Amino acid sequence: MRHLSLMAPEIKELLKTTNNKEELQEILREMHPADIADILFSLETKEQVILISRIDKKQMLKVFNQLDEYEQFELLDKLEKDLSAYLLNEMSSDERADLLSSLPDDVEKKFLNLMSEAERKDVEKLLKYPANSAGSIMSTEYVSLIPELTVAQATELLRQAAPKKETIYYSYVTDQDNKLIGFVSLKDIFLSSPEVPIKKIMNRKVIKALAKQDQEEVAKLVRKYNLLALPVVDKDKTLVGIITVDDIMDVVKEETTEDFYKMAAMLAPTDAYFETGFFTLVRRRIVWLLILLAAVQFSGQILKRYSFVLESVVALSFFIPMLLNTAGNAGTQSSTTIIRGLATGEIGISQIFKVVRREIMLGVVLGTLLGVLGVGRALLLQRNPIVSLAVGFALAATIVMATLSGAFLPMLLKKLKIDPAVAAGPFISTVVDITALIIYFEIAKSLLGL
């Protein structure tokens, strides 16, 4: 296969005339859908429409599925109604719901009107579930069996249903009211005798999610039990859909991205970087910067309040950057560890006192070691024992305080149902800076008798 950078110009050339339609189709048939998708959005609008119309519908759908939501919308908006309707009707139910939920109401309505009645009703059900819930990311394309079926009958049903289902590795067993009562794997069916009824080989211990359950909790279930798919039920235990592992990978990516932005004191983006307006980027960044700017004013007030200490011993100011940086780093280390533990389920809110006690002990050990080093550094620079002791004691105390804050704040926010990721990064550093300055000047004031 030739490199994509070499193929793109050739494809652009072939698109200019209709005489070489068969040659273009032959090239496209040999290409992977992901490669065609990469080339597609390097073309002009007119060329994109021609390219899509030159490939068969099955390949068209595969290419369409490789695009992100913004690109899918762009393409649907350019294509003729019959092609747009085909793509919308043939998309997997969960991806179709994700696409439509990201669009303005008028565009969503326009696309809904292009769809068949059955597919429109299906996606409207999914769109009713809360954002970031299990119902909002599930697929309705699953295989369900009744317990009275034999293995032979189930095998034939699977053979017929497979092309249009999200996965057939797991089949879900339901009663006459579509209530979930068990599941059976493809391996179980394959290894069983044809005449054996499904109820004899099904597993009744089903790990399941509730339709309104948060997607992060669902991701934890899939990870904990190493599942390829997870059934979703409503409050009456009626099976309403499944969530596959690829959906969970998207959730993990989304949640991780969101946490990274929060840890950097930014609002998470909804679009790609270059697809986001310049002033939208400004708005998303300015919010937390303004909050942190207001918080930093406390540091200035503290310096002003303790200015008489600095005027008495100017050397104390030389060690403020070292003190704040070290304490900030210690607090970030602690908060990052706790936030990860909360996210993965290793740490629970009920363990708050155990965690706090452990972090205090860590802070004492780390503070003692770094405090001794701080005393040594201060003696080398200033040769003033009192200043050196003030630096050492302050360093030890602020590290204990920073590790305690880094552990306690995320757990407190989690208890208050606020994302603990906001406690990391700039937020924890600002809190630690303010308290570190107070500790430093109070210790120095006491030792110096001011």
Residue pairs with C-beta under 8 A, 6 or more apart in sequence:
1 30
1 31
1 35
4 35
4 38
4 39
7 27
7 31
7 35
7 39
8 39
8 42
10 27
11 24
11 27
11 28
11 39
11 43
11 51
12 43
12 47
14 20
14 23
14 24
14 27
15 24
15 43
15 47
15 50
15 51
15 54
21 54
24 54
25 54
25 55
28 36
28 51
28 54
28 55
28 59
29 55
29 59
33 59
33 62
33 63
33 65
33 66
34 66
36 51
36 55
36 59
36 63
36 66
37 63
37 66
37 67
37 71
39 51
40 48
40 51
40 52
40 63
40 67
40 71
40 75
41 48
41 67
41 71
41 74
43 51
45 78
48 75
48 78
49 78
49 79
52 60
52 63
52 75
52 79
52 83
53 83
55 63
57 86
60 83
60 86
60 87
61 86
61 87
61 90
61 91
64 72
64 75
64 87
64 91
65 91
65 92
65 95
67 75
68 272
69 98
69 99
69 102
70 271
70 272
70 275
72 99
73 99
73 102
73 103
73 107
76 84
76 87
76 88
76 111
79 87
81 114
84 111
84 114
85 114
85 115
85 116
88 96
88 111
88 114
88 115
88 119
89 115
89 116
89 119
91 99
92 139
92 141
92 166
93 122
93 123
93 126
93 139
93 140
93 141
93 241
94 126
94 137
94 138
94 139
94 166
94 241
94 243
94 247
96 119
96 123
97 123
97 126
97 127
97 136
98 137
100 108
100 111
100 112
100 123
100 127
101 108
101 127
101 131
101 136
102 270
103 111
112 120
112 123
112 124
115 123
122 140
125 140
126 135
126 136
126 138
126 140
126 241
128 135
129 135
129 136
129 211
129 212
130 136
130 212
132 214
132 215
132 216
133 211
133 212
133 213
133 214
133 215
134 209
134 210
134 211
134 212
134 213
134 214
134 215
134 218
134 232
134 243
135 211
135 212
135 232
135 240
135 241
136 215
137 215
137 218
137 243
137 247
137 250
137 251
138 211
138 232
138 240
138 241
138 242
138 243
138 247
139 166
139 241
139 242
139 243
139 244
139 247
140 240
140 241
141 164
141 165
141 166
142 165
142 166
142 167
142 171
142 172
142 229
142 231
142 239
142 241
142 242
143 157
143 158
143 161
143 165
143 168
143 170
143 171
143 172
144 171
144 172
144 173
144 174
144 178
144 239
145 154
145 157
145 171
145 172
145 173
145 174
145 184
145 198
146 173
146 174
146 175
146 176
146 198
147 173
147 175
147 181
147 182
147 197
147 198
147 199
147 202
148 197
148 198
148 199
149 157
149 197
149 198
150 194
150 195
150 196
150 197
150 198
151 189
151 192
151 193
151 194
151 195
151 196
151 197
151 198
151 201
152 194
152 195
154 171
154 184
154 189
154 198
155 189
155 194
158 168
158 171
158 186
158 189
161 168
162 168
166 229
166 242
166 244
167 228
167 229
167 242
167 244
168 186
169 185
169 186
169 228
169 229
170 183
170 184
170 185
170 186
170 228
170 229
170 231
170 242
171 183
171 184
171 185
171 186
171 189
172 180
172 182
172 183
172 206
172 231
172 239
172 242
173 180
173 181
173 182
173 183
173 184
173 198
173 199
173 202
174 180
174 181
174 239
175 181
177 238
178 238
178 239
179 233
179 236
179 237
179 238
179 239
180 206
180 208
180 231
180 233
180 237
180 238
180 239
181 202
181 204
181 206
182 199
182 202
182 203
182 204
182 206
183 202
183 203
183 206
183 231
184 198
184 201
184 202
184 203
188 201
188 202
188 203
189 201
192 201
206 231
207 221
207 225
207 227
207 230
208 230
208 231
208 232
208 233
209 217
209 218
209 221
209 230
209 231
209 232
209 233
209 243
210 232
210 233
210 234
210 235
211 232
211 233
211 234
211 235
211 240
211 241
215 251
215 255
216 251
216 255
216 343
218 230
218 243
218 248
218 251
219 248
219 251
219 252
219 255
220 344
220 345
221 227
221 230
222 230
222 243
222 245
222 248
223 248
223 344
224 345
227 245
228 244
228 245
229 242
229 243
229 244
229 245
230 242
230 243
230 244
231 239
231 241
231 242
232 239
232 240
232 241
232 242
232 243
233 239
233 240
234 240
255 343
257 268
257 269
258 268
258 419
258 421
259 339
259 343
259 419
259 421
261 267
261 268
261 269
262 268
262 419
262 421
262 422
262 424
262 425
263 336
263 421
263 422
263 424
263 425
264 425
264 426
265 288
265 289
265 291
265 292
265 422
265 425
265 426
265 427
266 284
266 285
266 288
267 283
267 284
267 285
267 287
267 288
269 276
269 284
270 276
288 426
288 427
292 426
292 427
292 430
295 430
295 431
295 434
296 430
296 433
298 434
299 433
299 434
299 437
302 434
302 437
302 438
302 441
303 310
303 437
306 437
306 441
306 445
308 450
309 316
309 441
309 444
309 445
309 448
309 450
310 316
310 317
312 448
312 450
313 384
313 387
313 444
313 448
315 382
315 384
315 387
316 387
316 390
316 440
316 441
316 444
318 381
318 382
319 374
319 378
319 387
319 391
320 437
320 440
322 374
322 377
322 391
322 395
323 391
323 394
323 395
323 398
323 436
323 440
324 432
324 433
324 436
324 437
326 370
326 395
326 398
326 399
327 395
327 398
327 399
327 401
327 402
327 432
327 433
327 436
328 402
328 428
328 429
328 432
328 433
330 363
330 366
330 398
330 399
330 402
330 403
330 406
330 432
331 402
331 403
331 405
331 406
331 428
331 429
331 431
331 432
332 406
332 424
332 425
332 428
332 429
333 403
333 406
334 359
334 362
334 363
334 402
334 403
334 404
334 405
334 406
334 407
335 405
335 406
335 407
335 409
335 410
335 420
335 423
335 424
335 428
336 406
336 424
337 406
337 407
338 347
338 355
338 359
338 406
338 407
338 410
338 411
338 420
339 410
339 420
339 421
339 423
339 424
340 346
341 347
342 410
342 411
342 414
342 420
347 355
347 411
349 411
349 414
349 415
352 408
352 411
352 415
355 407
355 411
356 404
356 407
356 408
358 407
359 403
359 404
359 406
359 407
359 408
360 400
360 403
360 404
362 403
363 399
363 400
363 401
363 402
363 403
363 404
364 396
364 400
366 399
366 403
367 395
367 396
367 397
367 398
367 399
367 400
368 396
370 395
370 396
370 399
371 392
371 393
371 395
371 396
371 399
372 392
374 388
374 391
374 392
374 394
374 395
374 396
375 388
375 389
375 391
375 392
376 388
377 391
378 384
378 387
378 388
378 391
378 392
379 385
379 388
382 388
386 447
386 448
387 444
389 447
390 440
390 443
390 444
390 447
390 448
393 443
393 447
394 436
394 439
394 440
394 443
394 444
397 439
397 443
398 432
398 435
398 436
398 439
398 440
401 432
401 435
401 436
401 439
402 432
402 436
405 428
405 431
405 432
405 435
406 423
406 428
406 432
409 420
409 423
409 428
409 431
410 420
410 423
410 424
411 420
413 419
413 420
413 422
413 423
414 420
444 450
